Amino acid sequence: MAEWTALLEGPLREQALRTVDEIAEVLREGQGVEGAALAGGLAGLAFLFAELERGQPRNGHRARAERLLLEAASAIEEQPLPPWFYAGFSGIAWSIERLGALGVPSIDGLEEIDEALLALVSRRPWTADYDLIAGLVGLGVYALERLPRPEAVRCLEEIVARLEERSLRAGPGLSWWTPPQLLPEHQRAVYPEGYFNLGAAHGVPAVVALLALCARAGVAEPKARELAAGGARWLLANASPDSPGVRFLPCVAPGVPPRFSRAAWCYGDPGVVLCLLVAARALPDRELERAALELAREAARRPAEDCGVKDAGVCHGAAGLGHIYNRLYQATREPLFKEVATSWFSRALELRRPGEGVAGYFSWSPVPGLEEAGWVPDGTLLTGAAGIALALLAACHPFPPSWDGMFMASLPA
């Protein structure tokens, strides 16, 4: 891959950096962030200040990142946290490992987490989720970060075995079924028998990417390679025909009418094609890469007004789309991806309401006690201001981001 370059230029870059500084100033006090977790808490917030240190050294950002990470690490011992990646202790541990590479002092105790997760993923049968957010794939992302330690290798071997056990022959390849008992009530009402999930956050695309990365690392290979290739074939076979930019439904199940998706990382074509490109680069598979990039170009050309974007967050907002297309631009140097990434970052800046929310940002999220979503002040990495700032920083500075492996967005060479 070519070296990472700054995407944004001129006045737009200056506006982005001013916005990042204002977000950081507000988030120094943790406004809009609760708990210790990676997606919504202190561990995710630590990445913002660690990345600020890279562009603005000696401004106290590293010390702030270290304090946040120490608070998050303390929660592992002091609170009953689940093991899952986005909201549990494996995500905090991943943050500790990743931020160590940026010079944030390491924290002891990850060996105990390695052992706990190895015991967890060795359970048969696996009855919990398989996904990135709260399942096997997220635990695998942590274990990949811990390679080449023997416990990490064994953990990944067990994860590949559990994913093989959960896989189903489907069409021309393999897929992973989500049974109804793992669905929230509102989804179970629509899919009483369960479904195949096609979103990067909760579904098959992240499985394919993880398995390909395991094969690339030489863990459980060739089984991981076989499963990844089968999953990729199934995804491509389930791309809806004649709907450029809206190829991938959120989920599919026999007898249930299709529901088309917005454009986002969590659900929709951008997140799916990013996972497919990670898999293609990891295996490596030139034909899969060709197919993934063609789908990515289609997604990039989808009119913005048809994308269903309401807010600016990484998960399903404008900054998230900007970052995905920035990743694609850095990998290919195609002008289309640069143009579309720049446009989405401009949109993310336009969505800011100075003096309101968290440094001007809200997320469009479910509101407790209400049946519909609403505008919520949000400082988190996943859906709020911290993630927006991180995506903007990655577009303004000439070094690759440290944090987006949590979104399966870090493309292998």
N, C-alpha and C positions, 0 to 999 in steps of 0.2 A: 504494500500500500504506500501511496505517496505520503509525505509529511503532512500533518494537520496544519491548515492555514486558517487565518481569521476570515470568516464569511462576511460579516457586516463591515461596512466602510463609511467614512465620512460622517455627516450629521446623524445618520441612523445609528451608527456605532456609538457616537457620543451620547445620544439619548438613551441607548440601552445601558451603557455603563453608569450613567446618572441614576437610572432606575434601579440598577443592582445596588448601588451605594445606599439609596433610600430604603430599599427592602432590608439590607443588612443592618442598617441603623435601627429599624423597628424590631427586627428579629433578634437583636442582641439580648432583649429581655424575654424572648420566647413567646411573643404575642401570637395567638392563633395556632399554637403547637401544644399538644398535650401528650404526656407519657414519654416513654423512652425509645419507642420502636423506630425502625428505619423509615417506613413509609409515612408515618404521621407524627413522629416525635423527635427527640433530641439527637438520636443517632443520625437521622437524615439531615437535620440542621447542621450537624458538625461538618458535613461535606461542603456546605456553602462557605463556611469560614476557612476551611482548608483550601478550597479552590481560590478564594479571594487572596490567600497568602501567596499563591503561585503568581498572581498578577500584580499584587501590591505587597511585596515582602516588607517585613519590619514594621508593620502597622498594627501588630497585636492580634492579627487574625488567627495565627497558629495557636496562640495561647487560648483564645476563645474556643477554637475547635477542640483542643485538648480537654478543656473544662466540660464542654458538652458531652464529649465521648466518655469521660470518667463518670459523669452523672448517669449516662445511659448504661454503662457497664455495672454500676452499683445496683441498678434495678434488677439485673439478672439474679443477684443474690438476695435482694430484699423483697421482690415482688413475685407472685405466682404467674410467670409469663408462659405462654404456649411456646412450642418449639418453632413455629412457622416463620417464614422468611420476612414477610412484610410487617407483621404485627407481633413478632415474638423474638426469642433470644438468639436464634440463628442469624437473623438480619442484623442485630446489634453486633454479634461476633464478626460477621462479614465486614461491617463498617470498621471495626477495630483492625482487621487484617488489611483492608484496602487503604485505610488512612495511614497505616504504618509506612506504606510506600511513598507517601507524600511528606514524610518527616514528622507526623504526629506520633509522639511516643507510644510504643506498644504497651498493651495491658496484659498481664499474665492471666492464665486460667483457661485459655482456649482449648487446651488438651482435654479438660474435663467435658467441655461441650462436644468435642470430637467423639469422645467415648459415649456420651449420652445419645447423640444422634445416630451413631453406629448401632447401638442397641435398639433404637426406635425403628430404623429402616430395615432391620433384620427380622422384624415381626412378619409372620405369614399366617393367614392372608392379610394383605394390606386393605383396610376398609375405609381409610380416610381419603381425602382428595389427592389427586395426582398432580395438581397444578403448580404454577409459579407462586401465586399469592400465599397459599396456605396448604401446600402439599409437597409431594416428592420432588418436583422440579426445583422449587425454591431451596430445599435442603441440598439438592445437587449443586446449585450455584455456589452455596457456601463451601461445599466440599471441594469443588474445583479450585476455589481460591486458596485452599489449604494444601493443595498438591505441592511437592511430591510426598508428603508425610504418609507413612503406611496406613494410618487410621483413615485418612482422606481417600486413599485408593480403595480400601475395603468398603468404606461408606458408599462410594460411587458404584462399586461392583454390586452392592446390595440394591442400590436404587435402580440400576439397569435391570437387575433380576425382577424387582417388583414391577417395573414398568412393562417388562415382557409378560409377566403373569397377568397384568391388567389389560394387555393389548387384545384387540379383536381383528380377525381377518375381515376386511371391509372393501368391497369393490376391487380395485387393482392393487390395493396395498393394505396398510394397517391403520387402526385408529384406536381411540380411547373413549369409552362410554362413561358418562356421568350418571349414576343411578339416582332415582328420585329422592332417596333419603338424604342425599348430599345437596339437594337444591333448596334454596330459600322458598318460603311458602308461596310467594307470588309467582315464581317460576314453575313450581310443582303444579300449580293450577293450570298452567298452559301445557306443560310437558309431564303428564302424570306417570309416564314410563321412563322418564329421563331423556337425555339427549347427547349428541356429539357437539361439543363446544368448539367453535372455531376462532375464539378470541385469544389474543396473546396472553392476557392476564390469567384466564381461568381454563384455557383449553389446549388443543392439540399443537398449535404452532410452537409454543415454548417447549413442549416435550421433544419435538423434532430438533429444535436448536440445541437443547441440552444433550441429547443423545449424540448428535454430531460432534459436539465439543468433547464429550467423553471419548469418542472414537479418535479424535484428533490428539487427545492426550495419551492415547494408547491404553485406556482403561476399558476392560470388558470388550475389547475389539477382537473379532469382527461383529459380535452380537449387537453392540451399540450402533454400528454402521448399518447393519441390516434393518434394525428397527427404525432408525432415522430415515433411511431411504424409503421404507414402506410408508411411514407417516407422511413424508413429503409427496409421494405419489398419490396418497389419498386426498391430501389437501388440494393438489392441483386438479384432481378429478372432480372435486366439489366446488371448483370455481364456477360461479353462475355464468352461463354463456350470454353473449350479447348485452352485457351491462358494464361497459368500461368504467373503471373506477369504483364499482360497487360489486366486485366479484364474490366477496366472501360474506356469507350471512353470519349473524352472531352465533347461531346454532342450528342444527338440523335434527329432525326426528321423523320417523315414518308417520304419515297421516296428519302432520301439523303444517299448516300453511307457512310459507317462508315470510320472514320479517327482515327487511333490508336494514343495513347498518349505516350509522354515521361514519365519518372518517376519523379515526383515532388510533392511539396505541392499543388501548384495552380491547376494543372491538373494531373491526373494519379492516380494509385492505392495507393501510399503512403499517399497522402492527404485524399483520400476517406476513407481508412481503419482507419485512425486516428480519423476522425469524427465519424465513426461507433463505434469505441471503446469508445469514450467519451460518446456517446448515450447509449451504453450497460452498462457502469458503472453507468451512471446517473439514468437509469430507475428503478432498475437494471434488466438486461435481460441476463441470462447466455447463452441462445442459440445464441443470437445476438453476444455476446462476443466471443463465440466459432467460429462462422462464420467469424467474423472480424479478429481474430488472425490467422485463417487458411489462409485468403487472405493476411494478413500481411507477413506471412512466405513465401508465393509464391512471393510476391513483393520483399522481401529481397533476394531471390535466383535469381532474374533476373540478368543476366550478366551485369556488369557495362558498357560494350561497347554497349549494346543495350538500355541503359537508356536515351540517347539523352542529356546528361549533358554537357554543354559547360563551364559554369562559376561556381563560388563558393557560390553565394548568397543564402539566405534562401528561397526565393520564388520558384525558379526552379533550384537551384544549389546544389553543393556537400555538403556544410555546412548544407543546409536545410534538405537533406536526412540524413546526420549524426545526426541531432537533432531529426528528427522523429524516427529513429531507437534507439536513446538513450532514448527517451521517452518510447518507447515500451520495451526496456530492463529494465528501472527502474520500469515499471509496472509489468513485468513478470519474470525478472531475467533469461530469456532464453539466453543461450550462442550465439545462432544464431544472435540475434539482437545486442548483444555487438560486435561480430565480424564484422558485416556489418556496424554498426555505426562507428567503428574504421577505417574501410577501407575508408568510405566516408570522414571522417575528414582528413585522410592522403591525399586523393585526393584534398581536399580543400586547404591544405597547399602546395601541389605540384603545384597548379594552380597559386600561387602567383608569380609575376614578380617584385622583389625588385627594387626600384628606379623608377618605373612606376606607372601610375594610382593613386589611393588613397591607399597609403601604400602597393603598389604592386598589387592592385586588380582593375579589370574592371568588368562590367556586360555586358552581351550580350543582348542588348536592341534595341528597335526601335530608329532610328536616324531621327530627323526632316529633311524633304526634300529628304529623300532616301526611296526607296520602300522596302528595306531589312534592317534587323537588323545589328548592328555593335558593336564594342567594345567601351564602354563608361566609363570614370572614374566615380566611384560611391561610395559615402560614406554612403549611407542610410541604414536604418534598413531592409527594405523589400528586396532589391536586391543587396545591396552593403556591404562595409567593416564593418559598424557598426553591421549589422546582423551577419556577419561572426564571428566577435569578440564575440558577445553575445552567439552564439552557441558553440564556443570554450570554453568560460568561463563555460558554463553549463556542458561541458564534463570534465572540469578540477577540479571543486570544488564540495564539498559534500553538496550542498544545491540546492533546486529546483529553476528554473528560475522564475523571476517575470513577464516577458514580453510576454511569448508565448501564453497567453490566447487570444491575438489578432489573432492567427492562429488557434484557436480552438484546441490547443494542450495540454491544462492543464487537465490531466485526473483526474476525481473525484476518491476518495477512494472507 
